Amino acid sequence: MSLTFSLYPLTDEHRAWLRDFLTEHWGSHMMVSRGRLYDASADHAVAAVQAADMFGDAPVIGVATYTIDGAHCELTTIRSVQEKIGVGGALIAAVKDAARAAGCEDIWLITTNDNLNALRFYQKRGFRIAAVHVNAMDISRRLKPSIPLIGLDGIALRDEIELEIEL
């Protein structure tokens, strides 16, 4: 069975809901990127909503948050609850559209050295590795001590990997 979904921009009225979603799926709505601690629930956001059926409300199956800074857009978070049905790719496309509309030249993001699935996901969608910030997680842990020493697949969580795509 394939799921159908639609994308919707989130507004200020969704901030509390977004804060809860980020906390549920990321452990916090507070994120660290390039030595900066920020509240991702305050960012621009787009949600993927599963097509409603006759029995009730449609569930949110993915969210992306992003910031616009001049000619650059940072994809701050992305989470697909339903994998392998195109939610992540659709969220990336929506952020690209918003970034282009805002006059951005590129989209960039940070992931960590342990997140091999993210590296694969982004590169398949045209992102390239722009920089590796060696031992950046030491700085991140000073800002957000809850970041673990060991990440996915038992890999030591040390470095930030910056990816970008030109628009």
Phi, psi and omega in degrees: 000128178261146179263143171254150182210163176232156179255139181222132173291141176269151182240181181303329180293346180262001187302316180296317178299315181297319177302316179294318179299311180298319179295319179295318188264340181240354182087350180189157172266353176270127184236161177235134177210124177053044176076018182234126174267129182213163179264104183294340179287350177269353182282168167299152181208152174226140181242143171263123184242126179296142178303131182290148173253182185288355185260358177154204186294149178272131180281149172281128182245007176181153179213142169233139174241151183203159175234150176249127178226093182064239182270009185235143177240129175256123171280108189272324174212154170210134181214123174251123179279330177250105183272158174070022176235009175096006182297310182299315179297320178293322177295318177299315180299320180294320178293320176301315180300315180295320180294317178298316180298331179273001179084018181287150177265337183203168171236136177229162180204165175240134167230179183250161185299338181274347189269072183295325177297319179294317179301318177295313182303309184292318181294326176295340181257017172096355176288150176234155178288121182260331181195153171240120181261093187295132179061022179296336182292339174298316177293317181300320181293332175294325179278327184220086186299345181285352179292125184287163176281328181248131183254212182299144177057025178073016181274132177302129183270101188236316195243151169261136177247123181262127177242155179210158173220135176279147180260000000 
